[in-house]
Amino acid sequence: MAGHALLSPSAAHRWLNCTAAPRLEENIADSGSTFAEEGTLAHAYCAKHLKGFLGLPTADEDAEIKQLFDKYHTGEMDEYTDTYKTIVLEKYNAARTKTPDAQLLVEVKLDFSEWMPEAFGTADAVIIADGTMEIIDFKYGKGVKVSAIKNPQMQIYALGAYSQFSFEYNIQRVRMTIVQPRIDNLSEYELSTVDLLAWATYQLMPKAKEAFEGKGHQMPGEWCQFCKVKATCKALADLTFAAVEQHPDPKTISPEEMASRVLPMLDTIKTWIKGVDEYTLEQALNGQKYQGFKLVAGRSVRKITDQEAVMGALSKAEFAEDAYMKPRELKTITDLEKLIGKKRFAEICGEWIDKPQGKPTLVPESDKRPELDTDDFSKVDLSE
C-alpha cells in the first residue's frame, strides 16, 4: 500500500455526506501547513514512546523527529505526547488483566478494501483482546474538539482492525477513543461488532461505491470546512446565496427568517467566504487576473527589533524611565511617538524599527493603493 487512498478515512465525514468530493479533489495537491507538520512531529513522538516501551525499532520516527525538531518541538509537546502514552498503556494493562495475550499494536497498517474500493490507512494504536478491541487515535490540534461518538474515521479503522484480527481473538465489541490532550479531550464510543458491520454494509459501502465510481452528488454543509474545492464549488456557492434569497420582504431580513434561514447556515457561509478569499488570493499571486481587482500590500504593523537598544537610546536622550516604560515593558511605538513626537522618535530609535511588507490583499481596482508585482510574492507565507 503506497500513496494516498482516494477514499481517505480521515475525510470520511466529508465524502459520506458529499459523495462527489473525492473525485473533485483527487487532482488537487495538498498544500500542507505548519499545523500538519507540527502534528506529524507530535505523532512521531507518540509512536516512539509506545514503540520504546514495546522494545520495537523507532528508525522511522527518529528520522521524522530529526527533520522537524528544530521547527516545532516544545516542552509542551513532550508533556502532551507523554500523556497519550500513559493513557494507551493504562488501557493496554487493563486489557491484559482480562486477556493475558492481548496485543498493543502501534502505527497499524489497515486494509479497508472489503468495504471501500482500494482504501487503506494507518491507525495510531490498536489494542487487540477477547471481548472488546480498542482503537485509539491521537489528535494534536486544539482548534476543533473531535468526538469519537459515531465518528466515521474511527469506525472505518475499527472495521479494518476487526477484519485483520477477528480470526485470532473473539471480538464482540469495539471501543473507539480519541485522545486530544491540548484541550483535555478524552472521547470514547463503543458499539457491538454486529452494529459496526451493519453500518458498514448499509451506510458505508453504498456511499463509498458511489464516491469511488464518480457518480456522487454535491451536498454542501458543515463538512465542507476542509474540502480542497470549497472555493470553486458551485453547490456550496448556491447554498450560501440561497440563505438570503427569496424572502417575503425583498429589502430586509426579519428576526424569524434570520433564525430559520441564515443563522443555521452561518458556519457554512463562513467556510465558503474564507475559502474564496484564500483561493483567489493564492491564484492572484500566481498570476491569475480577476477583472476589476488587483493585488495591493495589506496593513503592516511596525515592530521594535531591539527593545534594549531603544530603552538605552531613550535613557541616553534623558527621558525619564517611567515616561517610556510600561510596568516592566516598553510602551508601544504609537505611544512612544505620542510622547516624543514622530520625527524625534525616528531620529533616536529609527534604526531599530522594522515595518515588514503587509500580507497581499485582493481589492477592487478603485482602491488607492498601488498594485503589486506578483513576482515579488513568489515566497510569500499566506498562513498568518
C-alpha positions as a LaTeX table, in Angstrom:
\begin{tabular}{lrrr}
\hline
Residue & $x$ (\AA) & $y$ (\AA) & $z$ (\AA) \\
\hline
Met1 & 0.00 & 0.00 & 0.00 \\
Ala2 & 1.56 & 3.27 & $-1.12$ \\
Gly3 & 0.46 & 6.83 & $-1.66$ \\
His4 & $-2.93$ & 8.07 & $-0.53$ \\
Ala5 & $-6.28$ & 6.33 & $-0.83$ \\
Leu6 & $-8.95$ & 8.16 & $-2.79$ \\
Leu7 & $-11.44$ & 7.38 & $-0.02$ \\
Ser8 & $-9.45$ & 8.59 & 2.95 \\
Pro9 & $-10.77$ & 7.56 & 6.39 \\
Ser10 & $-9.80$ & 10.98 & 7.78 \\
Ala11 & $-12.08$ & 12.63 & 5.19 \\
Ala12 & $-14.94$ & 10.14 & 5.61 \\
His13 & $-17.24$ & 12.63 & 7.32 \\
Arg14 & $-16.99$ & 14.77 & 4.19 \\
Trp15 & $-17.37$ & 12.13 & 1.45 \\
Leu16 & $-20.10$ & 10.21 & 3.27 \\
Asn17 & $-22.17$ & 13.41 & 3.11 \\
Cys18 & $-20.87$ & 14.74 & $-0.22$ \\
Thr19 & $-20.03$ & 11.72 & $-2.37$ \\
Ala20 & $-18.82$ & 13.96 & $-5.20$ \\
Ala21 & $-15.96$ & 15.33 & $-3.08$ \\
Pro22 & $-13.27$ & 12.63 & $-3.60$ \\
Arg23 & $-13.27$ & 12.85 & $-7.40$ \\
Leu24 & $-13.49$ & 16.66 & $-7.32$ \\
Glu25 & $-10.46$ & 16.80 & $-5.02$ \\
Glu26 & $-8.33$ & 13.96 & $-6.39$ \\
Asn27 & $-6.13$ & 16.02 & $-8.72$ \\
Ile28 & $-5.56$ & 18.87 & $-6.29$ \\
Ala29 & $-2.31$ & 18.53 & $-4.37$ \\
Asp30 & $-2.19$ & 19.01 & $-0.62$ \\
Ser31 & $-0.66$ & 22.41 & 0.04 \\
Gly32 & 0.45 & 21.35 & 3.52 \\
Ser33 & 0.55 & 23.59 & 6.56 \\
Thr34 & 2.54 & 24.29 & 9.68 \\
Phe35 & $-0.27$ & 22.67 & 11.70 \\
Ala36 & 0.07 & 19.43 & 9.70 \\
Glu37 & 3.86 & 19.36 & 10.15 \\
Glu38 & 3.51 & 20.05 & 13.86 \\
Gly39 & 1.02 & 17.19 & 14.09 \\
Thr40 & 3.39 & 14.90 & 12.21 \\
Leu41 & 6.12 & 15.57 & 14.76 \\
Ala42 & 3.76 & 15.01 & 17.69 \\
His43 & 2.57 & 11.70 & 16.18 \\
Ala44 & 6.19 & 10.62 & 15.71 \\
Tyr45 & 6.82 & 11.20 & 19.41 \\
Cys46 & 3.67 & 9.27 & 20.33 \\
Ala47 & 4.73 & 6.28 & 18.25 \\
Lys48 & 8.31 & 6.47 & 19.55 \\
His49 & 7.11 & 6.46 & 23.18 \\
Leu50 & 4.96 & 3.37 & 22.67 \\
Lys51 & 7.44 & 1.51 & 20.46 \\
Gly52 & 10.15 & 2.21 & 23.00 \\
Phe53 & 8.01 & 0.61 & 25.70 \\
Leu54 & 7.40 & $-2.44$ & 23.48 \\
Gly55 & 11.07 & $-2.72$ & 22.50 \\
Leu56 & 10.38 & $-2.06$ & 18.82 \\
Pro57 & 12.68 & $-0.16$ & 16.41 \\
Thr58 & 11.99 & 3.55 & 16.02 \\
Ala59 & 14.12 & 4.46 & 13.00 \\
Asp60 & 11.19 & 5.95 & 11.06 \\
Glu61 & 10.07 & 8.06 & 13.99 \\
Asp62 & 13.63 & 9.19 & 14.73 \\
Ala63 & 14.00 & 10.38 & 11.13 \\
Glu64 & 10.79 & 12.44 & 11.30 \\
Ile65 & 11.76 & 13.90 & 14.66 \\
Lys66 & 15.19 & 14.88 & 13.37 \\
Gln67 & 13.65 & 16.60 & 10.36 \\
Leu68 & 11.02 & 18.62 & 12.27 \\
Phe69 & 12.51 & 19.01 & 15.76 \\
Asp70 & 14.10 & 22.45 & 15.42 \\
Lys71 & 10.99 & 23.95 & 13.86 \\
Tyr72 & 8.20 & 22.57 & 16.04 \\
His73 & 9.44 & 20.84 & 19.18 \\
Thr74 & 8.39 & 22.31 & 22.54 \\
Gly75 & 8.33 & 21.16 & 26.12 \\
Glu76 & 4.53 & 21.25 & 25.84 \\
Met77 & 4.69 & 18.66 & 23.05 \\
Asp78 & 6.72 & 16.33 & 25.29 \\
Glu79 & 4.12 & 16.68 & 28.02 \\
Tyr80 & 1.13 & 16.01 & 25.77 \\
Thr81 & 2.64 & 13.06 & 23.92 \\
Asp82 & 3.63 & 11.53 & 27.24 \\
Thr83 & 0.01 & 11.93 & 28.36 \\
Tyr84 & $-1.05$ & 9.95 & 25.29 \\
Lys85 & 1.46 & 7.22 & 26.10 \\
Thr86 & 0.18 & 6.98 & 29.69 \\
Ile87 & $-3.46$ & 6.66 & 28.57 \\
Val88 & $-2.66$ & 3.98 & 25.98 \\
Leu89 & $-0.57$ & 1.91 & 28.39 \\
Glu90 & $-3.26$ & 2.12 & 31.09 \\
Lys91 & $-5.77$ & 0.74 & 28.59 \\
Tyr92 & $-3.33$ & $-1.94$ & 27.45 \\
Asn93 & $-2.68$ & $-3.09$ & 31.04 \\
Ala94 & $-6.42$ & $-3.18$ & 31.70 \\
Ala95 & $-6.92$ & $-5.37$ & 28.62 \\
Arg96 & $-4.19$ & $-7.77$ & 29.74 \\
Thr97 & $-5.94$ & $-8.39$ & 33.05 \\
Lys98 & $-8.83$ & $-9.90$ & 31.06 \\
Thr99 & $-6.90$ & $-11.30$ & 28.12 \\
Pro100 & $-3.31$ & $-12.20$ & 29.10 \\
Asp101 & $-2.19$ & $-12.39$ & 25.47 \\
Ala102 & $-3.72$ & $-9.04$ & 24.49 \\
Gln103 & $-1.65$ & $-7.11$ & 21.98 \\
Leu104 & $-0.78$ & $-3.44$ & 21.67 \\
Leu105 & $-0.06$ & $-2.52$ & 18.06 \\
Val106 & 1.39 & 0.86 & 17.07 \\
Glu107 & 1.05 & 2.57 & 13.68 \\
Val108 & $-1.05$ & $-0.32$ & 12.36 \\
Lys109 & $-1.43$ & $-0.60$ & 8.57 \\
Leu110 & $-5.06$ & $-1.49$ & 7.85 \\
Asp111 & $-6.89$ & $-2.53$ & 4.69 \\
Phe112 & $-10.49$ & $-1.37$ & 4.22 \\
Ser113 & $-10.97$ & $-2.59$ & 0.64 \\
Glu114 & $-13.65$ & $-5.08$ & 1.71 \\
Trp115 & $-15.95$ & $-2.08$ & 2.25 \\
Met116 & $-14.29$ & 0.78 & 0.35 \\
Pro117 & $-12.58$ & 0.34 & $-3.04$ \\
Glu118 & $-8.78$ & 0.50 & $-2.86$ \\
Ala119 & $-8.90$ & 2.00 & 0.62 \\
Phe120 & $-6.26$ & 1.71 & 3.32 \\
Gly121 & $-4.89$ & 3.67 & 6.25 \\
Thr122 & $-2.88$ & 3.66 & 9.45 \\
Ala123 & $-4.28$ & 3.56 & 12.98 \\
Asp124 & $-2.23$ & 5.20 & 15.74 \\
Ala125 & $-2.78$ & 2.37 & 18.23 \\
Val126 & $-4.91$ & $-0.77$ & 18.43 \\
Ile127 & $-5.39$ & $-2.97$ & 21.49 \\
Ile128 & $-6.49$ & $-6.46$ & 20.47 \\
Ala129 & $-8.17$ & $-8.57$ & 23.12 \\
Asp130 & $-11.04$ & $-11.00$ & 23.58 \\
Gly131 & $-14.37$ & $-9.31$ & 24.17 \\
Thr132 & $-13.53$ & $-5.68$ & 23.40 \\
Met133 & $-11.00$ & $-4.38$ & 20.88 \\
Glu134 & $-9.93$ & $-0.74$ & 21.18 \\
Ile135 & $-8.89$ & 1.77 & 18.51 \\
Ile136 & $-7.02$ & 4.83 & 19.83 \\
Asp137 & $-6.39$ & 7.95 & 17.78 \\
Phe138 & $-4.18$ & 10.87 & 18.80 \\
Lys139 & $-5.21$ & 14.41 & 17.81 \\
Tyr140 & $-2.71$ & 17.21 & 18.43 \\
Gly141 & $-4.93$ & 20.01 & 17.14 \\
Lys142 & $-6.63$ & 22.37 & 19.55 \\
Gly143 & $-8.87$ & 24.36 & 17.23 \\
Val144 & $-11.72$ & 21.85 & 16.90 \\
Lys145 & $-12.80$ & 19.40 & 19.59 \\
Val146 & $-13.07$ & 15.96 & 17.98 \\
Ser147 & $-15.66$ & 13.49 & 19.25 \\
Ala148 & $-15.39$ & 9.71 & 18.97 \\
Ile149 & $-19.18$ & 9.31 & 19.03 \\
Lys150 & $-20.29$ & 7.86 & 15.68 \\
Asn151 & $-17.04$ & 9.14 & 14.21 \\
Pro152 & $-16.79$ & 7.55 & 10.72 \\
Gln153 & $-12.98$ & 7.69 & 10.61 \\
Met154 & $-12.79$ & 5.70 & 13.84 \\
Gln155 & $-15.44$ & 3.23 & 12.70 \\
Ile156 & $-13.53$ & 2.62 & 9.46 \\
Tyr157 & $-10.36$ & 1.96 & 11.44 \\
Ala158 & $-12.36$ & $-0.43$ & 13.63 \\
Leu159 & $-13.57$ & $-2.30$ & 10.55 \\
Gly160 & $-10.04$ & $-2.73$ & 9.27 \\
Ala161 & $-8.76$ & $-3.95$ & 12.62 \\
Tyr162 & $-11.71$ & $-6.29$ & 13.11 \\
Ser163 & $-11.18$ & $-7.81$ & 9.67 \\
Gln164 & $-7.49$ & $-8.34$ & 10.37 \\
Phe165 & $-7.65$ & $-9.73$ & 13.90 \\
Ser166 & $-11.08$ & $-11.33$ & 14.42 \\
Phe167 & $-9.68$ & $-14.74$ & 13.46 \\
Glu168 & $-7.24$ & $-14.63$ & 16.38 \\
Tyr169 & $-9.50$ & $-13.14$ & 19.05 \\
Asn170 & $-13.16$ & $-13.39$ & 19.99 \\
Ile171 & $-14.00$ & $-9.72$ & 19.38 \\
Gln172 & $-17.60$ & $-8.85$ & 20.23 \\
Arg173 & $-17.37$ & $-5.11$ & 20.81 \\
Val174 & $-15.24$ & $-2.21$ & 19.64 \\
Arg175 & $-14.27$ & 0.81 & 21.71 \\
Met176 & $-13.02$ & 3.90 & 19.86 \\
Thr177 & $-11.03$ & 6.50 & 21.78 \\
Ile178 & $-9.77$ & 9.92 & 20.73 \\
Val179 & $-7.02$ & 11.47 & 22.83 \\
Gln180 & $-6.76$ & 15.23 & 22.30 \\
Pro181 & $-4.62$ & 16.37 & 25.24 \\
Arg182 & $-4.07$ & 20.02 & 24.33 \\
Ile183 & $-7.73$ & 20.72 & 25.12 \\
Asp184 & $-8.09$ & 17.96 & 27.71 \\
Asn185 & $-10.41$ & 15.94 & 25.46 \\
Leu186 & $-10.70$ & 12.19 & 26.00 \\
Ser187 & $-13.67$ & 10.99 & 23.95 \\
Glu188 & $-14.85$ & 7.36 & 23.85 \\
Tyr189 & $-17.54$ & 5.49 & 21.97 \\
Glu190 & $-18.38$ & 1.80 & 21.99 \\
Leu191 & $-20.60$ & $-0.42$ & 19.87 \\
Ser192 & $-21.01$ & $-4.09$ & 19.06 \\
Thr193 & $-19.31$ & $-5.64$ & 16.08 \\
Val194 & $-22.78$ & $-6.57$ & 14.81 \\
Asp195 & $-23.77$ & $-2.90$ & 14.71 \\
Leu196 & $-20.41$ & $-1.93$ & 13.23 \\
Leu197 & $-20.78$ & $-4.40$ & 10.36 \\
Ala198 & $-24.38$ & $-3.32$ & 9.76 \\
Trp199 & $-23.21$ & 0.30 & 9.46 \\
Ala200 & $-20.53$ & $-0.81$ & 7.02 \\
Thr201 & $-22.98$ & $-2.78$ & 4.89 \\
Tyr202 & $-25.91$ & $-0.39$ & 4.72 \\
Gln203 & $-24.27$ & 3.04 & 5.01 \\
Leu204 & $-20.56$ & 2.95 & 4.29 \\
Met205 & $-20.40$ & 0.60 & 1.31 \\
Pro206 & $-23.11$ & 2.25 & $-0.86$ \\
Lys207 & $-21.66$ & 5.73 & $-0.29$ \\
Ala208 & $-18.09$ & 4.54 & $-0.90$ \\
Lys209 & $-19.08$ & 2.84 & $-4.16$ \\
Glu210 & $-20.90$ & 5.96 & $-5.34$ \\
Ala211 & $-17.95$ & 8.20 & $-4.47$ \\
Phe212 & $-15.31$ & 5.94 & $-6.00$ \\
Glu213 & $-17.16$ & 5.48 & $-9.28$ \\
Gly214 & $-17.54$ & 9.23 & $-9.75$ \\
Lys215 & $-21.31$ & 9.07 & $-9.51$ \\
Gly216 & $-21.51$ & 11.14 & $-6.35$ \\
His217 & $-23.68$ & 14.16 & $-5.70$ \\
Gln218 & $-22.52$ & 17.51 & $-4.35$ \\
Met219 & $-24.05$ & 18.08 & $-0.95$ \\
Pro220 & $-22.62$ & 21.15 & 0.84 \\
Gly221 & $-22.70$ & 21.53 & 4.59 \\
Glu222 & $-20.51$ & 21.99 & 7.65 \\
Trp223 & $-18.27$ & 19.16 & 6.39 \\
Cys224 & $-17.02$ & 21.50 & 3.62 \\
Gln225 & $-14.54$ & 23.16 & 6.01 \\
Phe226 & $-11.50$ & 21.18 & 4.87 \\
Cys227 & $-12.60$ & 20.46 & 1.29 \\
Lys228 & $-10.00$ & 21.39 & $-1.33$ \\
Val229 & $-12.61$ & 22.70 & $-3.77$ \\
Lys230 & $-14.84$ & 24.66 & $-1.39$ \\
Ala231 & $-13.90$ & 27.95 & $-3.03$ \\
Thr232 & $-14.99$ & 26.85 & $-6.51$ \\
Cys233 & $-17.84$ & 24.50 & $-5.55$ \\
Lys234 & $-20.97$ & 25.74 & $-7.32$ \\
Ala235 & $-23.27$ & 23.83 & $-4.97$ \\
Leu236 & $-21.73$ & 25.50 & $-1.89$ \\
Ala237 & $-21.96$ & 28.93 & $-3.53$ \\
Asp238 & $-25.61$ & 28.34 & $-4.46$ \\
Leu239 & $-26.42$ & 27.21 & $-0.91$ \\
Thr240 & $-24.75$ & 30.31 & 0.51 \\
Phe241 & $-26.69$ & 32.72 & $-1.69$ \\
Ala242 & $-29.93$ & 30.83 & $-1.14$ \\
Ala243 & $-29.72$ & 31.56 & 2.59 \\
Val244 & $-30.63$ & 35.20 & 1.98 \\
Glu245 & $-32.67$ & 34.97 & $-1.22$ \\
Gln246 & $-36.39$ & 34.64 & $-1.83$ \\
His247 & $-37.57$ & 36.39 & 1.32 \\
Pro248 & $-41.09$ & 37.82 & 1.51 \\
Asp249 & $-39.64$ & 41.26 & 2.19 \\
Pro250 & $-37.06$ & 41.98 & $-0.53$ \\
Lys251 & $-35.45$ & 44.78 & 1.49 \\
Thr252 & $-34.80$ & 43.35 & 4.96 \\
Ile253 & $-34.49$ & 40.01 & 6.74 \\
Ser254 & $-36.80$ & 39.51 & 9.70 \\
Pro255 & $-35.59$ & 38.03 & 13.01 \\
Glu256 & $-37.67$ & 34.92 & 12.25 \\
Glu257 & $-36.03$ & 34.49 & 8.84 \\
Met258 & $-32.61$ & 35.20 & 10.31 \\
Ala259 & $-33.16$ & 32.44 & 12.87 \\
Ser260 & $-34.60$ & 29.89 & 10.45 \\
Arg261 & $-32.50$ & 30.52 & 7.32 \\
Val262 & $-29.33$ & 32.49 & 7.97 \\
Leu263 & $-28.01$ & 31.59 & 11.42 \\
Pro264 & $-28.15$ & 27.80 & 10.86 \\
Met265 & $-26.08$ & 28.38 & 7.73 \\
Leu266 & $-23.58$ & 30.79 & 9.29 \\
Asp267 & $-20.67$ & 28.35 & 9.68 \\
Thr268 & $-21.15$ & 27.07 & 6.13 \\
Ile269 & $-21.29$ & 30.63 & 4.79 \\
Lys270 & $-18.08$ & 31.48 & 6.67 \\
Thr271 & $-16.42$ & 28.37 & 5.22 \\
Trp272 & $-17.29$ & 29.44 & 1.68 \\
Ile273 & $-16.22$ & 33.06 & 2.17 \\
Lys274 & $-12.91$ & 32.08 & 3.79 \\
Gly275 & $-12.29$ & 29.53 & 1.03 \\
Val276 & $-12.95$ & 32.04 & $-1.74$ \\
Asp277 & $-10.76$ & 34.65 & $-0.04$ \\
Glu278 & $-7.79$ & 32.28 & 0.35 \\
Tyr279 & $-8.19$ & 30.69 & $-3.10$ \\
Thr280 & $-8.47$ & 33.90 & $-5.11$ \\
Leu281 & $-5.52$ & 35.45 & $-3.27$ \\
Glu282 & $-3.37$ & 32.39 & $-3.97$ \\
Gln283 & $-4.41$ & 32.38 & $-7.62$ \\
Ala284 & $-3.75$ & 36.11 & $-7.96$ \\
Leu285 & $-0.26$ & 35.66 & $-6.51$ \\
Asn286 & 0.32 & 33.02 & $-9.17$ \\
Gly287 & $-0.60$ & 35.48 & $-11.90$ \\
Gln288 & $-4.35$ & 34.96 & $-12.29$ \\
Lys289 & $-6.10$ & 38.23 & $-13.13$ \\
Tyr290 & $-9.60$ & 38.94 & $-11.84$ \\
Gln291 & $-11.29$ & 41.68 & $-13.81$ \\
Gly292 & $-11.90$ & 44.72 & $-11.63$ \\
Phe293 & $-9.49$ & 43.60 & $-8.87$ \\
Lys294 & $-5.78$ & 43.97 & $-8.16$ \\
Leu295 & $-3.20$ & 42.97 & $-5.53$ \\
Val296 & $-2.03$ & 45.56 & $-3.04$ \\
Ala297 & 0.05 & 45.44 & 0.14 \\
Gly298 & $-2.11$ & 44.96 & 3.21 \\
Arg299 & $-1.73$ & 46.73 & 6.53 \\
Ser300 & 1.66 & 46.22 & 8.13 \\
Val301 & 2.49 & 46.59 & 11.81 \\
Arg302 & 5.76 & 48.20 & 12.83 \\
Lys303 & 7.92 & 46.24 & 15.26 \\
Ile304 & 10.75 & 47.20 & 17.57 \\
Thr305 & 13.61 & 44.87 & 16.69 \\
Asp306 & 15.77 & 45.59 & 19.75 \\
Gln307 & 13.92 & 46.76 & 22.85 \\
Glu308 & 17.08 & 47.03 & 24.95 \\
Ala309 & 18.64 & 49.35 & 22.38 \\
Val310 & 15.53 & 51.57 & 22.23 \\
Met311 & 15.37 & 51.80 & 26.03 \\
Gly312 & 19.05 & 52.67 & 26.13 \\
Ala313 & 18.66 & 55.32 & 23.45 \\
Leu314 & 15.70 & 56.95 & 25.20 \\
Ser315 & 17.55 & 56.92 & 28.51 \\
Lys316 & 20.60 & 58.49 & 26.88 \\
Ala317 & 18.30 & 61.19 & 25.45 \\
Glu318 & 17.37 & 61.94 & 29.09 \\
Phe319 & 13.74 & 60.80 & 29.02 \\
Ala320 & 12.51 & 59.58 & 32.42 \\
Glu321 & 12.12 & 55.79 & 32.52 \\
Asp322 & 8.54 & 55.90 & 33.81 \\
Ala323 & 7.60 & 58.04 & 30.80 \\
Tyr324 & 8.57 & 55.49 & 28.14 \\
Met325 & 8.16 & 52.24 & 30.07 \\
Lys326 & 5.00 & 50.37 & 30.97 \\
Pro327 & 5.29 & 48.39 & 34.17 \\
Arg328 & 8.15 & 46.05 & 33.23 \\
Glu329 & 7.82 & 46.57 & 29.45 \\
Leu330 & 8.43 & 49.13 & 26.74 \\
Lys331 & 5.43 & 51.12 & 25.55 \\
Thr332 & 4.08 & 50.65 & 22.02 \\
Ile333 & 5.51 & 52.55 & 19.05 \\
Thr334 & 2.34 & 54.66 & 18.81 \\
Asp335 & 2.54 & 55.63 & 22.49 \\
Leu336 & 6.24 & 56.46 & 22.21 \\
Glu337 & 5.56 & 58.68 & 19.19 \\
Lys338 & 2.81 & 60.50 & 21.11 \\
Leu339 & 5.24 & 61.03 & 23.97 \\
Ile340 & 8.32 & 62.07 & 21.98 \\
Gly341 & 6.99 & 63.10 & 18.58 \\
Lys342 & 7.24 & 61.05 & 15.41 \\
Lys343 & 10.25 & 62.89 & 14.00 \\
Arg344 & 12.22 & 62.88 & 17.25 \\
Phe345 & 11.40 & 59.23 & 17.89 \\
Ala346 & 12.56 & 58.30 & 14.39 \\
Glu347 & 15.82 & 60.17 & 14.94 \\
Ile348 & 16.51 & 58.41 & 18.23 \\
Cys349 & 15.18 & 54.90 & 17.54 \\
Gly350 & 14.59 & 54.61 & 13.80 \\
Glu351 & 17.34 & 52.04 & 13.22 \\
Trp352 & 15.51 & 49.55 & 15.47 \\
Ile353 & 12.07 & 49.91 & 13.91 \\
Asp354 & 11.06 & 47.37 & 11.30 \\
Lys355 & 7.95 & 47.59 & 9.12 \\
Pro356 & 7.59 & 44.32 & 7.25 \\
Gln357 & 5.71 & 44.09 & 3.97 \\
Gly358 & 1.99 & 43.63 & 4.54 \\
Lys359 & 0.20 & 40.46 & 3.55 \\
Pro360 & $-1.13$ & 40.78 & $-0.03$ \\
Thr361 & $-4.80$ & 41.63 & $-0.33$ \\
Leu362 & $-7.09$ & 41.41 & $-3.34$ \\
Val363 & $-9.13$ & 44.63 & $-3.61$ \\
Pro364 & $-11.23$ & 46.47 & $-6.22$ \\
Glu365 & $-9.22$ & 48.48 & $-8.74$ \\
Ser366 & $-10.71$ & 51.68 & $-7.32$ \\
Asp367 & $-8.55$ & 51.20 & $-4.18$ \\
Lys368 & $-5.91$ & 53.95 & $-3.98$ \\
Arg369 & $-3.03$ & 51.67 & $-3.02$ \\
Pro370 & $-0.53$ & 50.82 & $-5.80$ \\
Glu371 & $-0.78$ & 47.43 & $-7.49$ \\
Leu372 & 1.82 & 44.85 & $-6.55$ \\
Asp373 & 4.07 & 42.90 & $-8.86$ \\
Thr374 & 3.23 & 39.21 & $-8.29$ \\
Asp375 & 6.88 & 38.29 & $-8.87$ \\
Asp376 & 7.66 & 39.89 & $-5.50$ \\
Phe377 & 5.48 & 37.36 & $-3.71$ \\
Ser378 & 6.78 & 34.04 & $-5.04$ \\
Lys379 & 7.74 & 33.03 & $-1.50$ \\
Val380 & 5.08 & 34.82 & 0.49 \\
Asp381 & 3.62 & 33.00 & 3.51 \\
Leu382 & $-0.18$ & 33.25 & 3.46 \\
Ser383 & $-0.72$ & 31.18 & 6.60 \\
Glu384 & $-0.56$ & 34.11 & 9.02 \\
\hline
\end{tabular}
